């Protein structure tokens, strides 16, 4: 469907056309009409499906149709990076429309606090905020949200994972009961439905591509011991100049820094990013990666959701994600929209059970590739009893022995689940 068929304002159509938006994604096609009709909504869609535009476009249209000159929209997000991303997209589409937004998030200095306070008290049309930072402002009594008409919770499951449930309910207590509420989530876990039952009014429900990586992602895994991982990463990246945008996820800040140091010793263009960095430094690192000045970004899981970095060629999970759903979000950083990408996961002998849970979730066996000979033998694929209490599913989409035309070091090992 074309955006012009949705009935949004001509000025918005012009803006999104200039940004390269022509046809809707499935989540946009289904969500935008419901939002324009004033309905509450709970939408489940994976990373990279166009969720942000699915609520930004209709909200801007509603603001244009009913201008108020005061804050009418509150968007809650789990991380500062996502707050900045949404703020940038709002400003990009709203440029020339006379609609203003502000991002409220932590990790800022005193000057930023003052700017946030002035914006909250003087009133912008749209406030995009992380819950903790917004509550800090609300507790001081100068923020008035009695004019809020639209509340959006983006990455709602992630906010609950982080522990923002009570913060969300507290923020909602400051809002009018008569409002339109939208929840966007990558999963439809029971806790999401519980929260939805508390804050949504007879919502429309949309489910898009739930819990599966995009079709354009080639997935593979290496079975290795923990002490083989850094050497394996160096080996994989050393002769792959065609991959000019690589994102590596580690489970801890210590591993992020250790891996980044090793790659730098091999003269690779790499930067680490974690909560150890000041916010301004984090923004500089991200901008360098987006602008292709930095080829490799080594990150903690803070970036697995919500960062819109286009055309990432290769995602590597240095560690198996603790939560099977997080695998989908990490892998979702590549193969955005209609692009293709590669996602590799390093699986040690202790994490095989967790990785089997991921395979069960995505209903696909991920091909296991052999280690390079110079690294020695890795562990055999034996997830065993550590795979949890999941019932065995039929892998309906299994693609055994296929690599989609991409070349890796070595041939498929044939070490598949039995």
C-alpha positions in Angstrom: 0.0 0.0 0.0 1.2 3.5 -0.7 1.2 6.1 2.1 -1.0 8.3 -0.1 -3.8 5.8 0.3 -3.9 6.2 4.1 -5.4 9.7 4.1 -2.6 11.5 6.0 -1.9 15.2 5.5 -0.3 16.2 2.2 2.5 18.0 4.0 3.4 14.8 5.8 3.2 12.8 2.5 5.7 15.3 1.0 8.0 15.0 4.0 8.1 11.2 4.0 8.4 11.1 0.3 11.5 13.3 0.5 12.9 10.8 3.2 12.4 7.9 0.8 9.2 6.4 2.2 6.9 5.3 -0.6 5.1 2.1 0.3 4.0 1.0 3.8 5.4 -1.9 5.7 2.8 -4.4 7.1 2.9 -2.8 10.6 2.4 0.6 9.1 -0.4 -0.5 6.8 -2.3 -2.1 9.7 -1.5 0.4 12.6 -1.8 3.8 10.9 -5.6 3.6 10.1 -6.4 2.3 13.6 -4.4 5.2 15.2 -6.1 7.8 12.9 -9.4 6.3 13.9 -8.6 7.1 17.6 -8.4 3.5 18.8 -6.1 2.2 21.5 -3.6 -0.3 20.1 -1.3 -3.1 21.1 1.1 -4.0 18.3 3.7 -6.7 18.2 6.3 -6.4 15.5 10.0 -7.3 15.3 12.9 -4.9 15.0 13.4 -3.4 11.6 9.7 -3.5 10.5 9.0 0.2 10.6 7.4 0.5 14.0 8.5 4.0 14.7 7.0 5.5 11.5 3.9 3.4 12.2 3.1 5.7 15.2 5.0 8.9 14.3 3.2 9.5 11.0 -0.4 9.2 12.4 0.4 11.1 15.6 1.8 14.0 13.5 -1.3 13.9 11.4 -3.6 14.1 14.4 -1.6 17.0 15.8 -2.0 18.8 12.5 -5.7 18.1 12.4 -6.2 19.2 16.0 -3.5 21.8 16.8 -3.3 22.6 20.5 -0.2 24.7 21.0 0.7 22.6 24.0 2.1 19.2 24.9 -0.3 16.6 23.6 1.9 13.5 23.0 4.1 11.5 25.4 6.3 8.7 24.0 8.0 6.4 26.6 11.0 4.4 25.6 13.5 2.2 27.4 16.8 3.8 26.4 18.3 7.2 25.6 19.5 5.9 22.3 15.9 5.1 21.3 14.7 8.4 22.6 17.2 10.2 20.4 16.4 8.1 17.4 12.6 8.7 17.6 13.3 12.4 18.2 15.4 12.6 15.0 12.7 10.8 13.0 10.0 13.1 14.4 12.0 16.2 13.5 12.8 14.8 10.1 9.1 14.3 9.2 7.8 17.4 11.1 10.4 19.7 9.5 8.3 22.7 8.2 5.1 21.5 9.9 5.5 23.7 13.0 5.5 20.7 15.3 8.2 20.4 17.9 9.6 17.6 20.0 12.1 17.1 22.8 13.9 14.1 24.1 14.2 13.6 27.9 16.8 11.0 29.0 19.5 10.4 31.6 23.2 10.6 31.4 23.2 14.4 30.7 24.9 17.2 32.4 23.4 20.1 34.3 23.0 22.3 31.2 20.9 19.5 29.6 18.7 19.3 32.7 18.0 23.0 32.5 17.1 22.7 28.8 14.8 19.8 29.5 13.1 21.7 32.3 12.5 24.7 30.1 11.1 22.6 27.3 8.8 20.7 29.7 7.5 23.9 31.3 7.2 25.9 28.1 5.6 23.1 26.2 6.6 21.2 23.1 4.1 19.2 21.1 5.8 15.8 21.7 7.8 14.6 24.6 10.0 11.5 24.1 11.4 10.2 27.4 12.9 7.4 29.4 10.8 6.7 32.5 13.4 7.2 35.1 14.5 10.6 33.9 10.9 11.8 33.3 9.9 10.8 36.9 12.8 12.9 38.2 11.3 15.9 36.5 7.7 15.0 37.5 8.7 14.7 41.2 9.8 18.3 41.3 6.3 19.4 40.5 6.7 21.8 37.5 5.7 19.3 34.7 2.0 19.4 33.8 0.7 16.7 31.6 -3.0 17.5 31.9 -3.1 18.2 28.1 -1.8 14.8 27.0 -4.0 13.2 24.4 -1.7 10.5 23.1 0.5 8.1 25.1 2.8 5.7 23.2 4.9 3.0 24.8 7.7 1.9 22.4 9.7 -1.3 23.1 7.2 -1.9 26.0 8.6 -5.4 26.7 12.1 -4.0 27.0 10.9 -1.4 29.5 9.4 -4.1 31.6 12.5 -6.3 31.4 14.6 -3.3 32.7 12.2 -2.9 35.6 10.2 0.2 34.6 6.7 -1.3 35.4 6.1 0.8 38.5 7.6 3.9 36.9 5.3 3.6 33.9 2.2 3.3 36.1 3.4 6.3 38.2 3.9 8.4 35.0 0.4 7.4 33.8 -1.0 8.7 37.1 -0.1 12.2 36.0 -2.0 11.8 32.7 -5.6 12.4 31.8 -7.7 9.2 31.9 -9.3 10.2 28.6 -6.5 9.6 26.1 -5.4 7.4 23.2 -2.8 4.8 24.3 -0.6 2.8 22.0 1.7 0.0 23.0 4.4 -1.3 20.6 6.4 -4.4 21.6 8.6 -7.0 19.9 7.0 -9.8 22.0 3.5 -10.5 23.4 4.6 -11.9 26.7 2.1 -12.3 29.5 3.5 -9.3 31.3 2.7 -7.2 28.2 -0.9 -8.3 28.2 -1.1 -7.6 32.0 0.1 -4.1 31.5 -2.1 -3.6 28.5 -5.2 -4.6 30.5 -4.4 -1.9 33.0 -3.8 1.0 30.6 -5.5 0.3 27.3 -9.2 0.7 26.6 -10.6 -2.1 24.3 -7.5 -2.1 22.2 -7.1 -3.2 18.6 -4.4 -6.0 18.5 -1.8 -6.4 15.7 0.8 -9.1 15.4 3.5 -8.9 12.7 6.3 -11.4 12.1 6.4 -12.3 15.8 9.7 -13.6 17.2 11.5 -14.5 14.0 14.5 -12.8 12.3 14.0 -11.2 8.9 14.1 -13.6 6.0 17.1 -11.8 4.6 19.3 -12.7 7.5 21.7 -15.6 7.0 22.2 -17.2 10.5 25.0 -19.4 11.5 26.8 -20.5 14.7 30.3 -21.6 15.7 30.7 -24.1 18.6 33.8 -23.0 20.5 35.2 -22.8 24.0 35.3 -19.5 25.8 39.1 -19.1 25.4 38.8 -19.6 21.6 36.3 -16.7 21.0 38.7 -13.7 20.6 41.0 -15.6 18.3 38.0 -16.7 16.3 36.7 -13.1 15.9 40.1 -11.9 14.8 40.2 -14.7 12.3 36.7 -14.1 10.9 37.2 -10.3 10.4 40.8 -10.3 9.3 40.2 -11.0 5.6 36.6 -9.7 5.1 37.1 -6.2 3.7 33.7 -6.5 2.0 32.0 -6.2 5.4 32.3 -2.5 6.1 29.8 -2.2 8.9 30.1 -4.8 11.7 28.3 -4.9 15.1 29.5 -7.3 17.8 27.5 -7.8 21.0 29.1 -9.0 24.3 27.4 -9.8 27.5 29.6 -7.6 29.7 31.5 -4.3 29.6 34.7 -6.2 30.5 34.4 -8.4 27.4 33.5 -5.4 25.2 36.8 -3.6 26.2 38.9 -6.8 26.0 37.7 -7.6 22.5 38.0 -4.1 21.2 41.6 -3.9 22.5 42.4 -7.2 20.7 40.9 -6.0 17.4 42.8 -2.7 17.6 46.0 -4.6 18.1 45.3 -6.2 14.7 45.0 -2.7 13.2 41.2 -2.9 12.8 38.9 0.1 12.8 37.0 -0.5 16.0 35.3 1.3 18.9 33.8 -0.1 22.1 30.5 1.3 23.5 29.0 0.7 26.9 27.6 2.5 29.9 31.3 3.2 30.9 31.2 6.0 28.3 29.8 9.5 29.0 26.7 10.2 27.0 28.5 12.7 24.7 31.2 10.1 24.0 28.6 7.5 23.2 27.0 9.7 20.7 30.3 10.4 19.1 31.1 6.7 18.8 27.6 6.0 17.3 27.9 8.8 14.8 31.3 7.6 13.7 29.9 4.1 13.2 26.9 5.4 11.3 29.1 7.6 9.1 31.3 4.5 8.3 34.4 6.2 9.9 34.4 3.2 12.3 34.1 -0.2 10.7 33.5 -2.3 13.8 31.4 -1.4 16.9 31.7 -3.7 19.9 28.7 -3.1 22.3 26.9 -4.4 25.3 23.2 -5.3 24.8 22.1 -1.6 25.2 22.2 -1.4 21.4 20.3 -4.6 20.6 17.1 -2.7 20.2 16.0 0.7 19.0 19.1 1.9 17.1 18.4 2.6 13.5 21.8 2.0 11.8 21.2 1.1 8.2 23.1 -1.4 6.1 24.9 -3.3 8.8 26.6 -6.2 7.0 27.5 -8.5 9.8 26.2 -9.1 13.4 28.2 -11.2 15.7 26.9 -12.5 19.1 30.2 -12.9 21.0 27.9 -14.5 23.7 24.6 -16.2 23.4 21.9 -13.7 24.5 20.5 -14.5 28.0 17.0 -14.1 26.7 16.0 -15.9 23.6 13.9 -12.9 22.5 17.0 -10.7 22.6 18.5 -12.9 19.8 15.8 -11.7 17.5 16.5 -8.0 18.4 20.3 -8.4 18.0 19.9 -10.1 14.7 17.4 -7.5 13.7 20.1 -4.9 13.4 21.0 -6.4 10.0 18.9 -7.2 7.0 16.8 -4.1 7.6 13.8 -3.7 5.3 14.6 -5.6 2.1 18.4 -5.8 2.6 20.4 -9.0 3.4 22.8 -9.6 6.2 24.8 -12.1 8.1 24.4 -13.0 11.8 26.9 -15.3 13.6 26.8 -16.5 17.1 29.6 -18.0 19.2 28.3 -20.8 21.3 30.4 -22.2 24.1 29.8 -25.6 25.8 27.8 -24.0 28.6 25.5 -21.9 26.4 24.2 -24.7 24.1 21.0 -25.1 26.1 20.2 -21.4 25.7 21.0 -21.5 22.0 18.7 -24.5 21.5 15.9 -22.4 23.1 16.6 -19.7 20.5 16.2 -22.3 17.7 13.0 -23.4 19.2 11.7 -19.8 19.4 12.6 -19.0 15.8 11.5 -22.5 14.6 14.7 -23.1 12.7 17.9 -25.0 13.2 20.8 -22.6 12.9 23.7 -24.1 10.9 26.8 -25.0 12.9 30.1 -24.2 11.2 33.4 -25.8 12.0 36.2 -23.8 13.6 39.4 -23.0 11.6 41.9 -25.7 12.0 44.5 -23.5 13.6 42.1 -22.8 16.6 41.8 -26.5 17.4 38.6 -28.5 18.0 35.6 -27.0 19.6 32.9 -28.7 21.7 30.4 -31.1 20.1 26.8 -30.0 19.9 25.2 -31.4 23.0 22.6 -29.1 24.5 21.4 -31.9 26.8 19.3 -31.2 29.8 20.3 -27.5 30.0 17.8 -26.7 27.2 15.1 -26.0 29.7 11.5 -27.2 29.8 10.5 -26.2 26.3 8.5 -28.8 24.4 10.3 -30.0 21.3 9.0 -28.2 18.2 9.2 -29.2 14.6 11.7 -27.0 12.8 9.4 -26.2 9.9 11.8 -23.7 8.4 15.1 -25.6 8.8 17.6 -25.0 6.1 20.2 -27.6 6.8 23.5 -27.2 5.0 22.6 -24.0 3.2 24.6 -20.8 3.5 22.6 -18.6 1.1 25.6 -18.1 -1.2 27.7 -16.4 1.5 31.2 -17.6 2.1 32.6 -18.4 5.5 35.8 -20.0 6.8 35.1 -23.7 6.5 32.2 -25.8 5.3 29.0 -26.7 7.2 29.9 -29.2 9.9 26.7 -31.1 9.9 26.5 -30.7 13.7 22.7 -30.3 13.8 20.1 -31.0 16.5 19.0 -34.6 16.4 
